[in-house]
Amino acid sequence: MPSTQRLRNQHGADRTSPTAAAARRRRLSADQARQLADLLRHQMLGGAFPDGALPHESALCADYQASRNTVRQALDLLRAEGPSLLTRRKVPGSPLGQM
């Protein structure tokens, strides 16, 4: 019976278990969110959003070809850096903080 930690495919190469593959996908998603947060931070500090608000999540998803969860994680990372960078409100768009 194959081990739950590692499985071998027909060529004998190691293949990780479904649990390990899910953990790898979560790490990849977190890395994508960090990369998107870094990109958005750079753009915000560079004045790429002159109206003082980021586009809606759906627009960010389309612009950066990212999933909604990845965009939300990136925005959460920016909000965690403090209200001087990004705040949240209940209307479309995320206003930039006072820099």
TORNU-440612 format. One record per atom (N, C-alpha, C): x, y, z; residue in three letters. Coordinates in steps of 0.05 Angstrom, whole numbers, plus 5000, padded with zeros to 4 digits. Atoms other than C-alpha are relative to their C-alpha. Layout:
BEGIN
XYZALA;...
This chain:
BEGIN
501749765000MET;500050005000MET;501850255000MET;498349765001PRO;502950694982PRO;499850175025PRO;499949824977SER;505051175036SER;498250244995SER;501749765003THR;500451765049THR;501850254996THR;498249775003GLN;506552235049GLN;501050024972GLN;498950005027ARG;509452044982ARG;498949774984ARG;501050205018LEU;506851664923LEU;502049984976LEU;498250025023ARG;510751404863ARG;498249974975ARG;501550035025ASN;508151494792ASN;501149764985ASN;499250245015GLN;509050954739GLN;502950004992GLN;497149995008HIS;516151204723HIS;501849995024HIS;498450024976GLY;518451154795GLY;500750275013GLY;499449744989ALA;518951904807ALA;498250065024ALA;501649934977ASP;516552174874ASP;497850204992ASP;502249815004ARG;509852534874ARG;498950055028ARG;501049944974THR;507252894935THR;497149935003THR;502750074994SER;500752724969SER;498150234994SER;501949795005PRO;494353114956PRO;500150225021PRO;499949804979THR;495153465023THR;502450184995THR;497749845006ALA;502153695005ALA;499650184976ALA;500649845024ALA;499753934937ALA;498250235007ALA;501849784991ALA;494254344971ALA;501650215015ALA;498349814986ALA;499454655017ALA;501750164981ALA;498449865020ARG;503754834957ARG;498350214986ARG;501849815013ARG;497755164923ARG;499550245018ARG;500449784981ARG;496455574986ARG;502450185001ARG;497649845000ARG;503655804988ARG;500350164975ARG;499949865025LEU;503355984915LEU;498150234999LEU;501949794999SER;497056384926SER;500950235018SER;499049804982ALA;500156744985ALA;502350164987ALA;497849865014ASP;506356904943ASP;498950194979ASP;501249825020GLN;501957184888GLN;498750245013GLN;501249774986ALA;498257614938ALA;502150195009ALA;497849824991ARG;504857884966ARG;501150154976ARG;499049875024GLN;507258034895GLN;498150224991GLN;501949805008LEU;500858394878LEU;499950235020LEU;499949784980ALA;501058784944ALA;502550174995ALA;497649845005ASP;508258994928ASP;499650184975ASP;500549855025LEU;506159214858LEU;498150235005LEU;502049794994LEU;500059604883LEU;501350225018LEU;498749804982ARG;504259934939ARG;501850184983ARG;498249845017HIS;509460154887HIS;498450204983HIS;501749825017GLN;503960434842GLN;498750225017GLN;501349794983MET;500460794900MET;502050215008MET;498049814992LEU;506861114923LEU;501050174977LEU;499249865025GLY;508461304851GLY;497850184989GLY;502249835009GLY;501761664843GLY;498449894976GLY;501450125022ALA;498661174794ALA;496950025003ALA;502949984995PHE;491761284826PHE;499550295009PHE;500249724993PRO;490862044823PRO;497350085014PRO;502649934987ASP;483562024847ASP;499949925029ASP;499850074972GLY;485861754914GLY;498649745008GLY;501350254993ALA;482361074909ALA;500949794980ALA;499450235018LEU;484160394881LEU;497549934985LEU;502450105014PRO;479560094829PRO;498749785016PRO;501550214987HIS;474259594851HIS;501549744997HIS;498750265001GLU;476558884866GLU;499749864973GLU;500450145026SER;473458614801SER;501850134979SER;498349875019ALA;477359134761ALA;502949925005ALA;497250094994LEU;483858944797LEU;500449714991LEU;499950275009CYS;482358214782CYS;500549994970CYS;499849995029ALA;481658364708ALA;502750124992ALA;497649865007ASP;487558844705ASP;502549835005ASP;497750154992TYR;492458384740TYR;499749704996TYR;500550285005GLN;489457714718GLN;500449835025GLN;499850144974ALA;488857494790ALA;497249925009ALA;502650084989SER;483357134827SER;499150205021SER;501149824980ARG;478757514873ARG;501249965028ARG;498850054974ASN;481657174934ASN;502850115002ASN;497349895001THR;488757364913THR;499950305003THR;500249714998VAL;486658094905VAL;499250085028VAL;500849944973ARG;483158084972ARG;502249975020ARG;497750044982GLN;489257795006GLN;502050224997GLN;498149785005ALA;493658324973ALA;499050265014ALA;501149764987LEU;488958884997LEU;500249975030LEU;499850044971ASP;488858575067ASP;502950055009ASP;497249954993LEU;496458585068LEU;500650305000LEU;499649715000LEU;496459325049LEU;498650135023LEU;501449894978ARG;491259485101ARG;501449955027ARG;498550084975ALA;495459125154ALA;502450185004ALA;497749834998GLU;501159605139GLU;499350275014GLU;500949764986GLY;496960165170GLY;498250174983GLY;502049835014PRO;491560665153PRO;501350224983PRO;498749795017SER;496761145123SER;500349904972SER;499750105027LEU;497260685063LEU;497349944987LEU;502650095011LEU;490160405053LEU;498049975021LEU;502250044982THR;483560425087THR;497749874985THR;502250135013ARG;477060065073ARG;497450155006ARG;502649874996ARG;470160355063ARG;497949834986ARG;502250175010LYS;463360075045LYS;499050084972LYS;500749935027VAL;463060394976VAL;502149894982VAL;498050115018PRO;466660154914PRO;502650155000PRO;497349885000GLY;474160274913GLY;501150015028GLY;498749984975SER;479160294969SER;501650265001SER;498649755000PRO;481360994987PRO;502949975010PRO;497350004991LEU;488761114995LEU;500250175025LEU;499749844976GLY;491061375062GLY;501550264994GLY;498549755002GLN;494362045074GLN;502949945001GLN;497250075000MET;501661965054MET;501750255003MET;
